[in-house]
Amino acid sequence: MGLHPSEILIGYEKASKKCLELLEELTCYRIDNLREKGELKKCIRSAIASKQYGLEDFLAEKISEACLYALPKDAKKFNVDNVRVQKILGGSITDTQVVHGMVVLRGSETSIHEVKNAKIAVFNTSIEMQ
């Protein structure tokens, strides 16, 4: 149509700014306190319902718990990569647990396979950090 790519780019930038202005007006609910689990769960629930219908209450509870563990003091600096999801072979959705800690990639260095009252869990699955 005779338009230069820079003109198209300017049009997209103007549309982006206008969308952000309109988006603020379309807000139907706003969280005042990100550290309150009930409010956080309410907002997460609607996003989960579109993907896992029927499990939204259960998963919203677990996701909000994991987010609160990983939430820094300045909530605007929250990084979603601080929350990891790992599927374990043979488990079901109801076996889901939130583990407060970190994952260390390392093979077993001993032949000990069972310990009572341990504070470390070893899973037989491929856990990869990127």
C-alpha positions in Angstrom: 0.0 0.0 0.0 3.0 2.2 -0.2 3.6 2.5 3.6 7.1 2.5 4.9 7.8 -0.1 7.7 8.7 2.7 10.1 5.2 4.2 9.6 3.7 0.8 10.4 5.8 0.6 13.6 4.7 4.1 14.7 1.0 2.9 14.2 1.6 -0.1 16.4 3.2 2.0 19.1 0.3 4.4 19.1 -2.2 1.4 19.3 -0.2 0.0 22.2 -0.4 3.2 24.2 -4.1 3.5 23.5 -4.7 -0.1 24.5 -2.9 0.4 27.8 -5.1 3.5 28.5 -8.3 1.6 27.8 -7.1 -1.4 29.8 -7.0 0.6 33.0 -10.7 1.6 32.5 -11.7 -2.1 31.9 -10.4 -3.4 35.2 -13.1 -5.2 37.1 -11.1 -6.1 40.3 -7.9 -4.9 41.8 -5.8 -6.5 44.5 -4.9 -4.1 47.3 -2.7 -6.5 49.3 -0.7 -9.0 47.3 0.3 -10.8 50.5 -3.3 -11.8 51.3 -3.7 -15.4 50.1 -7.5 -15.1 49.7 -7.4 -12.2 47.3 -4.5 -13.7 45.4 -6.3 -17.0 45.1 -9.5 -15.2 43.8 -7.5 -13.7 40.9 -5.5 -16.8 40.0 -8.7 -18.9 40.0 -10.2 -17.2 36.9 -7.0 -17.7 34.9 -6.8 -21.4 36.0 -10.4 -22.1 35.2 -9.9 -21.5 31.5 -7.1 -24.2 31.4 -8.1 -26.7 34.1 -11.8 -26.5 34.5 -13.0 -28.3 37.6 -9.6 -28.1 39.3 -9.4 -24.3 39.6 -10.0 -24.2 43.3 -7.4 -26.8 44.2 -4.8 -25.4 41.8 -5.4 -21.8 42.7 -4.7 -22.7 46.4 -1.4 -24.4 45.5 -0.3 -21.6 43.0 -1.1 -18.8 45.4 0.8 -20.6 48.2 3.9 -21.0 45.9 3.7 -17.4 44.7 3.6 -16.1 48.3 6.7 -18.2 49.2 8.6 -16.7 46.2 7.2 -13.1 46.5 10.0 -10.6 47.3 9.5 -7.6 49.6 9.0 -5.4 46.6 6.2 -7.3 44.8 6.9 -5.5 41.5 10.1 -7.4 41.3 8.4 -10.8 41.3 9.9 -13.2 38.8 7.8 -16.1 37.7 10.9 -18.2 37.1 11.2 -18.5 40.9 8.3 -20.9 40.9 9.0 -24.2 39.3 6.6 -27.0 38.4 7.8 -30.6 38.1 5.8 -33.6 37.2 6.7 -36.8 38.9 6.0 -40.1 37.2 3.1 -41.9 38.6 1.6 -39.0 40.5 -1.8 -37.4 40.1 -3.0 -33.8 40.4 -4.2 -34.4 43.9 -0.6 -35.4 45.0 0.5 -31.8 44.3 2.6 -30.2 47.0 4.3 -26.9 47.4 7.9 -27.4 48.4 9.5 -24.4 50.1 13.2 -24.6 49.2 15.3 -24.9 46.1 16.3 -27.5 43.6 19.9 -28.7 43.2 20.9 -30.7 40.2 23.2 -33.4 41.4 23.5 -37.1 41.2 23.6 -39.4 44.2 27.1 -39.8 45.5 26.3 -42.7 47.9 24.5 -46.0 47.9 22.1 -44.9 50.7 18.5 -45.0 49.3 16.4 -44.5 52.4 16.8 -42.2 55.5 14.3 -41.5 58.3 13.7 -38.0 59.5 15.6 -36.5 56.6 15.4 -32.9 55.6 16.3 -33.5 52.0 14.1 -35.1 49.4 15.5 -36.9 46.3 13.1 -37.5 43.4 13.8 -39.9 40.6 12.9 -37.5 37.9 14.7 -35.2 35.5 14.7 -31.7 37.1 16.3 -29.2 34.9 17.0 -25.5 35.6 17.7 -23.1 32.8 
